[in-house]
Amino acid sequence: MNTTEYRSEFSAYSRAFELAHYHHRAGLEPQLNLEPVYDRYGDLFTQQAILDLEQAFKETLPEHETERAGLRALCGAARIGYLERHAREVTAERARCEMGARISLDGSEISFHSVPKRIGNEPVAARRRELMARWVEMVQSCNDLRAARFESFQDSARSLGFDSYLALFTEITGTDYQRLAASARAFLQRTEAPYMSALQRAVARDLPDVERDDLQFADFLFFQRMPRLDRFFPARELLGTYSAAMEGLGIRVGRQKNIHIDDEQRPLKNARASCFRIDVPHDVRLLLSPIGGAYDYTTLFHEAGHAQHFGWASRDLALRYPEFIYAPDNATTEGYAFLLNYLFHDADWLVEYRNDVRPDQAREIARDLALLTAHTIRRACAKLNYEIILHEKKADARSEQMSNLYATLQAEATGFRRDRSLYLWDVDDGFYAAAYLRAWAFEASLREHLRTRFGRRWWANVKVGDDLIDLWNTAARYTPEELGRLIGFGEPSFDFLADTLIAAIKED
């Protein structure tokens, strides 16, 4: 195999894949059409191509560390491509099922993907739950296709020589999922009492019409919106806040011609901010449609973390090793995204970068947003423990046992009950919950490292920006665990992550 030619084709495939997703999310194309991309580049993801990449890895000497790391990532990406290629028909059918699902509401038709947003904006509990029940029916109608897709993944994993989808991704990411799941269970235990106590206080304030023992997923969608904070986060100031925050790090957003901010309003545009790696580092696109509110702000900063990461990636690295841009393991880039995302946990930062926020208000806002983060991390802990069982060798994706397990673990971890019919809808490909968990632990340690080295206001120091740019320059060449060792704070610690969150959500 000529690995240089393979990398060139893989880069072209990845760019085309990202561009198709961008066009759909931006509202430029009504349907996500990946068939031409799969047809053009399908030969990249054959068993023979994977065997050739494995052989190239074996023949590369240990001292050529970057080449070996690249080939390992490239082989992982090829294996994922193989799974997706073989599941493409059922994936397309699932998408059609979801796109075709509609409910009638107040004289208009609401699409499947729009219902959760409507629930999140519904202040009346009974109305939220009515909408949720109707949405769950739509989820159920596509569950056979979701199960068939996971079954296809299992079959493909076995055809590649692995016992299960779990074993395949253990090889792809190098993650010991059982060890990580044990850390997740310890995190849940360590944060249980502080989280539930903080949740009870917040729910009593924000959901007075709901009993603590009757909290449901529909209630959480409204709770996480935290509409009472909207006055602190107006849509018109969203981009200005982002620009000012980056300037504090010495990064002038207005001069970043390679990071394109698409804030144009279009009828079919997805309102949630997102980042697309069209041609890294020359063309990175940050898609947003400002609507205001804390969720809108934090989501933009998260996606901007991805954009800055890829926008500063080494041109030479991107050209020679596109697998470090379109990596099969997303934990590294998620860590950088969380670093910007969680600026909102810092009351001092809020006072400085959000106009007219008093210190006492900033502390309350930071505490509330940290509580949402604690919920999200605890949810991911439960997801990982569930997904390990779902994707192991003898698992049955259609069993009632799996749906019951999902609902039980989620309720115990978050305090909000979820319908068991969501047990397949709420599963991301590739153990993404594990990537998030590793990223959260890395980000907490990185943030503490920056604070220790540069002081409490590290986020207003251009030297921090220089250090981050040096890290971003390496794209995903290093895992979060490797970065921890290289930077000097060692293995990311879930105990430290837990302690950080506990401190953030406790009352003054």
N, C-alpha and C positions, 0 to 999 in steps of 0.2 A: 504493500500500500504506500502511495505517496501521501504522507500525512500533511504536507503543505497544501496540496490540492484539496484534500478532504477538509481541512480547516477553512479554506476559502469558500467551499460550497456550504459548509455548516454555517459560516458567517452570513452568507447570502440567504440561506433558509431562515435563520433567526431574525434577520432584518425584515424579511417579507412577512414572517409570522407576527412580529411586533406591529408592523405597519397595518396589517389587516385588522388587528385588534384596536389600534388607534382609530382607524377610519370608522369602525363600528361604534366605539365608545364616544367618539367626538360627534356622532350624529351625522357623519358624512355618508355612511352606508347603513341602510335599515337592517341588513342581516350580516352576521359574521360569516364570511365566506372563506374558508380555509382549504377547500378542495383543490383549487389551482396550486396552492403552496405544497400540499401533500403530493399532488401528482408530479410536480416539477422536481421535488427533492426527495422522493420516496426511497431512492436507492441509497441514501445516506444511512438508512436505518434497517438494514438487512442483517441477518445472523452472520453472514460472511463479513460484512463491514465491521461488526462488533468483534468477531474473531481476529480480524486483521489489526484492529486497535489494541486488543489484548496482547497480541504478539509483539506489536511495536513497543508497548509498555515493558514487556519482559526483556526486550533486547536493549532497552535504554539503561545505561550505567547509573548506579546509585548517585554518583557525584553530580549528575545532571538533574538536580532537584527540580528546577522549574519545568523542564521538559517532562519529567515523570509526573509531576503534579498536574500538568496540562493534559497529558494523555489519560490520566486517571479520570479527570473531570470530563474529558471528551468522550471517553468510553461510557461514563455514566449518562451523559446527555444522549448518546446513541441508544443506550438501552431504554431510556425513557421514550425516545422517539419511536422505538420499536413497539413499545406498549401502546402508545397513542395511535400509531399507524394501524395496528390490528384492531383497535377499538373505535376507529374513526366513524364507522357506520352507526354504532349504537350511541356514540357521543353526539353525532348529528341528530339522531332521532330524539335523544333526550333534550337537546336544545330546542328542537321543533315542538316537543311536548310542552316545555316551559313557555316558549314564545307564544304558543297558541292558547294558553290558559288565560281566562279573563273572568272577572266578576263584575256584576252590575252594581253601581253605587251612585246614589243620588242622580240617576238619569244618565250616567256615563259609564263607559267600559274602562276598567282598571286592569292593567297588565300584571302578570305574576310577579315581576321584579319590582313593581311600584307599590304593591300592597304593604310590605314592611315599613316603608317610609310613611304611608298614610297612617298606619297604626302608631308610629312614633310621634305623630302630630295630633293624635286623638286624646283629649284630656279626660274623656268619660270612660271609666273602666269597663262598663258593660258593653259599650260600643267597640272598644279595643278588642275585647274577647270575641265579640261576634265576628269582627273582621278576621281575627286570627283563626277562628274555627273554619271559616270559608277558605282562607289561604292554606291551611293544613290539608284540606280536601284536595286542593290543587297539587300540593306536594305529594300526597299519596298517589295521585293519578300517574305520576311519573316514576314512582319508586321501583317498579319492575325494571325499567330501563337503567336506573342507577345501579341496581343489583347486577344486572347483566353486564354493565360496564366494569364493575369491580371483579366479576367472574372472569371477564376477558383479561383483565390485568393479571389475575392469578394464573390463568392458563399461559399467558405470554411469559410470565416469570419462570414458570416451570419449563417452558420450551427453551429458555436461555440457561437452564441448568441450575435453577434455584428452587428450594423447597417451597417458597412462598413469596408473595409481594413484600412481606416484612424482611425476609432474608435478602431479597434483591436490593432494597433500599438501605439495608445495613451495609452492604458492599458499596453502593453508590456514594453514600455520604460519609461512611466510616463512623457512623454514630452507633453507639451501644444503646439501643432503644430501651432495653430492660433496665440498664443502669440509670438512664435519664428518667424513666418512669418512676424508679425508686426515689430519685431526687424530687420529682414532682409530687409524689405522695408525702414526702417529708415537708415540702413547701406548704402543701394543703394543711397539714397538721399544725405547722408552726404559725400559720397566719389565720387559722380558723377562728379563734376567739376575737382577735382584734377586727377582722373583717366583718364578722357577723354583728359585732357591737356597732361598728361604724355604719353598716348597712341599715340596722334597725333605726338609728338616729335619722339617717337621711330619708328613709322610706316614710317615717312618721311625718316628716316635714313635707316631702314632695308627692307622696301617694296616700293622703289621709283617708281616701275612700276605699283603701284595700287593706285587708287584714294581713299582718306579718306572715301568718302561716298559709296565706292564700296567694302569695306572689306568683305570677306566671310570666312566661316569656313576653307576652303582649305588654305587660306592665313594664318590663325592663326596656322595651323599645322606646316607650315614652320616657321612662326614668333617665335613660342615657342621653336623651336630647337636652335635658336640664334647661328648659325654656326660660327659667327665671334668670339665667346668665346671659340671655341674648343681648341685653342692653350693653354689656361689656364687650361684645364681639360683633359689631355691625358689619354687614357685608362690604360696605364702601371702604372700610379700613383694613380689609384682609391683606391685600397685596402690599399695602404700605407697611404693615406690621412685619410681614415677611422680609421685605427689602431692608427695613431698619435692623432687624435681627441679624441678617447676613452681613450688613455693613459693620456691625459690632465685631464681627470676626474678620473684618478686612475684605469681605467679598462683596463686590458691587454688582448686584443683580442686573442692573440696567446695561452693564457692559458685557454680560455673558451672552454673546451672540449664538453660542452653541446650545444653550438651554432656551428653548422656545416656549413661552407661556401662552397657552391657548385658552383665553377666557371669553371667547366669543359665544354669544347665546345662539343656540340652534334648537329647533323643536325636539329632535330626537337625541340630543346630547345627554349623556349620563352626568348628573349633577355632582357625583362624588369625585373628588380630586384623584388623579392617577398619573403615573409616570410611564413613559414608553421609551425604550432604548432603540431608536430607529437606526442610528449609525454612530455608535459611541466612538469617540467623544464629540464628534462633529455635530450630531443631530440628536439631542435628547429633548423630549417634549413633555411638558408639565401641563396636564389638562385639568381645568377647573371651571366651575360655574358658580361664582360666589353667591351664597344664600344667607350667610351669617350664622352666628351661633358658635358655641364652644367646639362642638363636634366638627363643624366646617373648618375652623381654624386649626385644630389639632391634626385633622386629616391632611390638610394642605401641607403643614410642616412635616408630617411623616413622608408624604410623597416627595416633598422638596428635598428631604434627606436622601432619597434614592436619586433624585435628579442631580444633586451636588456630587454625590458619590460617582455616578457615571460621567457627569460632565467634566470632572477632573481626572478621569482615568487616563493612564498613559496611552498616547497614540500608538507607540511602538508595541506595547503589550496588547492592545486591542487588535492590532493588525496581525501580530504573530500568534496570539493565543486568544481567539474569540471565545473559547470555553471559559475564560475567566470573566467575561462580560455576561454571557448567557449561560451561567453556571447551573449545574443540576442541584446545587445546595445553596439556598437563599439566605442562610443564617447571617452571613457577613453583611450583606446590604441591608437586611432588616435591622441589624444592630445600629448602623449609622442613621437609619430612618427614625428609630426610637430616640436617638440622642437629640434630634431636633424636636421631635414630637413631645418629649417630656420637659422641654423648657417651660411648659405651662404648669409643671409641678413646683416650680420655683417662685415663691411669692415675691422675692426681690426682682426677679426678671419681669413678672407681671406688672409691678409698680413702674418699672422703668420703660417698658415697651407697650403698655396699654394705657392710654390716656385716661385720666380721671379715676383710676382705680386706687382706692386708699389701701394702706398696709393691712388693715383688718379685713377688708373685702378680699384682698389678694390672698391672704392666708386661707380664707374660707373657700375661695375658688380653687386654689391649689389642692386643698384637702379633698374637695369633691371630685376633681379630675383624677387624683390619685386613687380614690375609691373605685372609679370606673376602671382604671388600669388594674387594680387588684382583682376586680371581677373578671376581667379579660384573661389575666394570667391564670387564675384559678380555673376558669373555663377550659383553657388550653391544657392544663394539667389533667383534667378529667378526660378531655378529648384524646390525649395521647394514650392514657391507660386503656381507654375503650378501643382506639384504633389498633393497638397492638393485638388485641384479641380478634378484632374484625378481620385483620389481614394476616393472621397466622395460618399455618398449613391446613388445618382441618376446619376452618371457620365456614359457617353458612351465612352468607349475607342476607338471606331471606328469612332467617329464623326469628321467632318471636322473642327468644332469649336475648338476641342482640339488641332489639329495640327497647326491651325492658331495661337492659343494662345501661344503655345510653341515657335513658330518662332518669334512672336512679343516680348515676354518677354526676350528671349535670345539676340536678336538684341539690344534691349534697354539697357540691363545690360552690355553687353560685347563690343558692337561696331562692332561685326562681325556677319554677317547674316548667319543663318543656314537654310538649306532646311527643310521645314515643315514635310517632310517624316521621319525625325529623331525623331519625337515626342514620339515614344515608345522605340526606340533603346536607347535613351539617358535617360532612367529611371532605376535607380538601385533599387533592392528589399529593402523593409524595411525602406524607407525614409532615405537612407544613406546620402543624402544631408543635412538633419537635424543633423545627427550625426557629420558630418564634421563641420557644422557651430558651434555647441556647442564645438567641439574640438578646433577650431580656436580661439574662445573667451577664452577658458581655457588656451591654450598655450601662448597667448599674456600676460595674467595676470601672469602665472607661470614664464615666462621668465623675466618679470619686477620684480617679487618677488626675483628671484635669483640674478638679477643684483643689486637690492637695498641692498640685504643682503650680497652678496659676492663681489660686485664691477664689474666694466666694463668688466673685463676678467673672469667672472664667469665660463666660459667654460674651463678654465685651472686651476681649483681648485678641488683638490681631495675631499674636504669636500662637494662640490656640488654632486660629484659622490656618496658619502655616502648617502646624502639626497635622491637622485634619486633612489638609490637601495632600500632604505626604502619604498619609494612610489611604486616602481615596485614590491616589495615583496607582496603587497596586490592585485596584478593582477587587475581584474575589480570588486573588492568588492565594490568600491565606484564610483559613477558617477562623472563627472567633477564638477557638482554643489556642491556635497558633499565634494569633495576634496578641492574646493575653500574655503569652510567654515572651514574645518579641518586645512588647511595650514595657513589660516589667512588672505587671501586677499579677501574673500567674494565671492559673486556671480560674475562669469565671465561677463565682460562688453563688449557689442558690440560697445558702444561709444569709449571705450578705444582701442578696436581692430581697429576701423576706424581711430582714431587719430594716432595710431602706423603706420598703412599702409600709411596714408597721408604723415607723416614725412619721411617714407622710400622711397617714390617715387618722392618726390619733388627735383628740381634741387638745387645744392649747391649754 
